[in-house]
Amino acid sequence: MLAGFRRAVNGALLCLSFGSIFMFYNTGHALSKLKVEERKAQKAVFPNQISVGSFTPHSTIVEVAGFRTDAVKAAIHSSNLIGVRGDLQVLLHELTHWFDFFGTLWGRKYSCAIAKAYRALERRTEAEFPRLVELFDLDRRILSPAYYRFTAPPAEPHDKNRPWSIDFACGAEIDAYGRMDERRPLFLVRFGENPSRNNFARQPISPGALLEVRAIASEMNAGISAIGTAREEGERIVEMAQFRREFESLVYNHELIEYNAAAHTLAIIAGSKDLVQTYRLAASLAFIALNMSEEDFSRIKVPERFKIFGRRNRVLLKNHDCGFAFICLVFNGAAFEGDENAYISNCLRQSNLDTAEAILMRAADALAEPMYLSNPSEITSHFMREAMMGGEICKRLASQECQLVTLENVIGDFRAIAPPFMDSEGDFIELNSGRIDEFQPEMMHDAAHLLRSYTRNLLTGCRGLD
């Protein structure tokens, strides 16, 4: 853990050393007030635990409303990032979502479905309607629909010294006709009080849960980086204590259970006590699960405890359910004994899988293959062009500790490909001058708004949604 802290601090120091040449460029682009209002309806698709940032996959726009560009520039100039710790945390949180969208096999399938939905929108023929409905269903499965989850306040407060209890169940989705659909089983985690085990929450481990645990781990790393630039040891100690209080209050907030379910599961099963360490481990396993190929899913050993769910286990793996894959890795890995690499390796070995390096290099090779759609428009070309970077993103993340997006690689290796983002003033900021010209956020926003409106109208006919 100490080594990880030192590397995070080194990333911040590198940022400061780049102060004279590293700059956040204001592109002069901004969405109109109307477009900003329209964006609010688009934000519900992707996980969004924090209110000061969002990533919207249909437009690929990153919003970092908590990022004060001028304040960050001034902090870099003064060689102390303590005052902008929150700005950097939310930046890394949202950029992680973007990198995982384009740098994972799960994200490639999803982005391809979005591009095909745009092509269906352009053609506007009845034969293309299924593409729009398929995307709607993919969207709603990123974060599990409310029907399948519940949460209530626990009778007494819990913390890392008194963690929630955990149990598991396996159900199935309800289809459009109200019937149990055994083709789409759901693996559910139930959290209970300690020691009574009275359940107060039930939650599927959704793709959104894996995406969010990775974003929070990157956010934590950015916070540690900023704290490390404080000149006085006393200031670092005080700020680190505040940092831990902030995240512990989020982790044990029952209303945010979906976003923290993956980390809680690992903490309880592996016995990991340190908050930052738990998120680092969960982030690594989540990245591996999001990058598993069909071959990997066919090889996963299902934990003995889950055999009672019978055929549903096989269907979950056949469906490439990355949340279930994550749970299998955690259960097969057993206890965490202090060495991050050894723990991850054991999770994979006991799950009958190859090494993390082998899995991620295969994923990088697959992502290096172009996403191709015939007769592409400007919109579909956007997804095809951004997807071209997927293999390189996956490869570079695979070389990082716990596959985290760090401040160091955002201002270094990832700087040229990092997307423009909206700051607290609504301006689009870029890390690499000229990136905005190919990104065209205004065009992508308009396309996403039209796609949503058209799909919602279609759903009034085929799904009865108003």
Secondary structure, DSSP 8 states (H G I E B T S, - for coil): -HHHHHHHHHHHHHHHHTTTT---EEEEEE--HHHHHHHGGGTTSS---STT-EEETTTTEEE-TT--HHHHHHHHHHT--GGGHHHHHHHHHHHHHHHHHHSSHHHHHHHHHHHHHHHHHHH--GGGHHHHHHHHHHHHHHS--GGG-EE---SS--BTTB--EEEEEEEEEE-TTS-EEEEEEEEEEEEE-TTT--EEEEEE--HHHHHHHHHHHHHHHHHHHHHTT-SSHHHHHHHHHHHHHHHHHHHT-GGGHHHHHHHHHHHHHH----HHHHHHHHHHHHHHHHT--HHHHHH----GGGGGGTHHHHHHHHTT-HHHHHHHHHHHH----S-HHHHHHHHHHHTT---HHHHHHHHHHHHHS----SS--HHHHHHHHHHTTHHHHHHHHHTSGGG---HHHHTTTTTTT---EE-TTSEEEESSTTHHHHH-HHHHHHHHHHHHHHHHHHHHHHT---
